[in-house]
Amino acid sequence: MSANAGTPAIAGGTSPSGAAGKPHVMMDPPRAASGKRFCEVPQECAGLECRAWKNYTRHVCVSECPNGDECSKSESCLTRSGVEPLCFAKCDWPTDCAYAFDCIDWYGDGNYACIPAEWARGG
C-alpha cells in the first residue's frame, strides 16, 4: 500500500498517483426553453413562470430578463411600454415556432422571435 493511499486529490492539482486532477465544477442545470408553450398554471412550466402581458388571455411559460442578458443564445428579450421584459425563442421562419405562435420582428430591427399570435396581433 502506498504512503498516499486514502489521500484525496486536490481540485486542479495532482492526484496521489501523480495524475493531473480536474476541478469539480458545479453547473446549474439547463432551464426549459422560454416562450415556447402555453400554460394555465405555473406547475406546467418546469421552473419558468406562467405569465401573460397585460390585457392578453393566453399565458406562456417564460423567464424574465430584467437586465436583457438572462435569455439563452437561442432566445431574445422582448418588452414593450409598461410591461416586463420576457425571453422568447428566436426564429428565422414561421415554421420555427410552435402552433399559435408567430415569428415576428418585434422591434423592426431584423431580429425575429416567436411570440403568441394573440400578442402579435394586439389581442
C-alpha positions in Angstrom: 0.0 0.0 0.0 1.4 3.4 -1.0 2.0 6.2 1.5 -0.6 8.3 -0.3 -3.4 5.8 -0.2 -6.6 7.3 1.1 -5.4 10.9 0.4 -7.9 12.7 -1.8 -6.8 14.6 -4.9 -6.7 18.3 -4.6 -9.0 20.1 -7.1 -7.0 21.2 -10.1 -3.8 19.8 -8.6 -2.2 16.4 -8.7 -3.8 13.2 -7.5 -1.9 10.9 -5.1 -0.8 8.8 -8.1 0.7 11.8 -9.8 -2.0 12.2 -12.5 -3.4 15.6 -13.1 -6.7 16.1 -11.2 -9.7 18.0 -12.6 -11.6 20.6 -10.5 -15.2 19.7 -9.6 -17.3 22.4 -11.1 -21.0 22.7 -10.2 -23.1 23.8 -13.2 -26.7 25.0 -13.0 -28.9 22.6 -14.9 -30.3 24.0 -18.1 -33.7 25.5 -17.8 -36.6 24.8 -20.0 -36.9 26.9 -23.2 -38.7 30.2 -22.5 -41.6 31.5 -24.5 -42.3 28.3 -26.5 -45.5 26.9 -24.9 -48.8 28.0 -23.3 -49.7 27.4 -19.7 -52.7 27.7 -17.3 -50.8 27.2 -14.1 -47.1 27.6 -13.0 -46.7 23.8 -12.5 -46.9 23.4 -16.3 -43.7 25.4 -16.8 -40.9 23.3 -15.3 -39.1 26.2 -13.5 -40.3 29.0 -15.6 -43.1 31.4 -14.8 -46.6 31.2 -16.3 -47.2 34.8 -17.5 -49.1 37.0 -19.9 -48.6 40.6 -20.8 -51.3 42.9 -19.6 -54.7 42.6 -21.4 -53.9 39.2 -23.0 -55.7 36.0 -22.2 -53.1 33.4 -23.2 -50.3 32.7 -20.7 -46.9 31.4 -21.7 -44.1 29.7 -19.8 -41.3 32.3 -19.7 -38.2 33.6 -18.0 -37.9 37.2 -17.1 -35.0 39.2 -18.4 -34.8 42.5 -16.5 -31.1 43.0 -17.5 -31.5 41.7 -21.0 -28.8 39.0 -20.6 -30.8 36.3 -18.8 -32.0 34.7 -22.1 -30.2 31.8 -23.7 -28.4 32.3 -27.0 -31.5 30.9 -28.8 -33.8 33.4 -27.1 -34.5 37.2 -27.4 -35.5 39.5 -24.5 -38.7 41.4 -25.6 -40.7 44.1 -23.9 -42.9 47.0 -24.7 -44.0 50.1 -22.8 -45.4 49.3 -19.4 -44.7 45.5 -19.4 -41.8 43.4 -18.0 -39.2 42.0 -20.4 -39.5 38.3 -21.1 -37.4 35.7 -23.0 -38.9 34.3 -26.3 -37.4 31.8 -28.8 -35.6 33.3 -31.8 -36.8 32.2 -35.2 -36.0 32.6 -38.9 -39.2 31.2 -40.3 -42.8 30.8 -39.1 -42.3 27.1 -39.1 -39.6 27.5 -36.4 -42.4 28.5 -33.9 -45.0 26.3 -32.1 -48.6 26.3 -33.1 -50.4 29.6 -32.3 -47.0 31.5 -32.1 -45.9 33.9 -34.8 -42.4 34.6 -36.0 -42.2 38.4 -35.9 -39.7 41.2 -35.9 -40.9 42.8 -32.7 -38.6 45.9 -32.8 -38.3 46.2 -36.6 -34.5 45.6 -36.3 -34.2 42.3 -38.3 -34.2 40.1 -35.2 -37.2 37.7 -35.2 -38.8 35.8 -32.2 -41.7 33.5 -31.6 -44.5 35.2 -29.6 -48.1 34.2 -29.1 -50.1 35.1 -32.2 -52.7 36.8 -30.0 -49.9 39.1 -28.6 -48.5 39.7 -32.1 -51.9 40.8 -33.4 -52.6 43.1 -30.4 -55.2 41.0 -28.6 
